[in-house]
Amino acid sequence: MPNRPMLATAAALAAAAALVLPTAAVADRSARAGAMAVQDHLQELQNIAGANGGNRAAGTPGYQASLDYIKGKLDEAGFTTSVQEFDSLGGPTYNLIAETPGGDANKVVMFGAHLDSVGEGPGINDNGTGSAAILQAALDYAAGGETPTNKLRFAFWGAEEEGLVGSTHYVETLPEAERGKIAAYLNFDMVGSPNAGYFTYDGDDSDGVGAGPGPEGSAQIEKLLNDSLGAAGAPAEGTDFDGRSDYGPFIEVGIPAGGTFTGAEGTKSPEQAEKWGGQAGEAFDACYHQACDTVENVDARALERNFAAIANAVKTYAAQFPQP
């Protein structure tokens, strides 16, 4: 009995201390918790692949089970979800679209990732990481109970591995008036590579390489993501809008775009290894499009840093795009 008042006092002091934690410390703790939840989603996607022939390719039972899992999480959190059917390789497959019930329907900010794997493996880094990260960012935002100023829309694309089929179908079948309501599209494809790089799409063409700048507004997206990664200790490099992922159909119709990427089959340079760690002369992801792309193929630190950048973009663009 004599110890109980002391315990109560200690608990009260601990609670009070938690209330005055620096904002950055609270954000770091939130990012870590979110990244752990992302890893739980990745384990579920691994389990789904294991129960369905070792992959989650578009048009297969593994893909359908992946879509059902994510849709269930979003439905439970109160998102408005819809499933869009289209044909790929002679058969039906699907996109999953989820949006906040609140927010201005005339100003929509989209976050997207492809959900399908290749047939050779479970596709946990490519692209379970992007799908799980935007899923958890959506769930965390909904749990906060805020009503966004802009409507948030989250897309999980099918048949990206067959040539951006799902995202292309979505953009091409969207009425022009509805395309005009999309203020921005952010894409996340491979955000946990084991020999990770930290790349953001070069919206302002400051690198002067390749395809040139993205549509107006893309530079602001790049800056926001660069600032988030820099604050996490991972100064980013630009990567060209080369059309390899699902941002392609959006920039073709003039929608501002951006996103992060931790590298695929390309080789990490000595300068990049010095800046980011990891192994120079080796691929960012040696298991790219292979059976070994499992949960063991994901770098937890890269995933956490990218998740923090994604979650920050969701919160920022829920309030305003472009950011002040």
Salt bridges, closest charged atoms under 4 A:
ASP75 OD2 - LYS71 NZ 2.84
GLU99 OE1 - ARG153 NE 2.86
ASP116 OD1 - HIS114 ND1 3.02
ASP126 OD1 - HIS114 NE2 3.02
ASP126 OD2 - HIS289 NE2 3.06
GLU160 OE1 - HIS114 NE2 3.21
GLU161 OE2 - HIS114 NE2 3.75
GLU161 OE1 - HIS289 NE2 3.11
GLU178 OE2 - LYS181 NZ 2.91
ASP189 OD1 - HIS114 NE2 3.23
ASP227 OD2 - LYS223 NZ 2.79
GLU237 OE2 - LYS275 NZ 2.74
GLU265 OE1 - ARG244 NH2 3.45
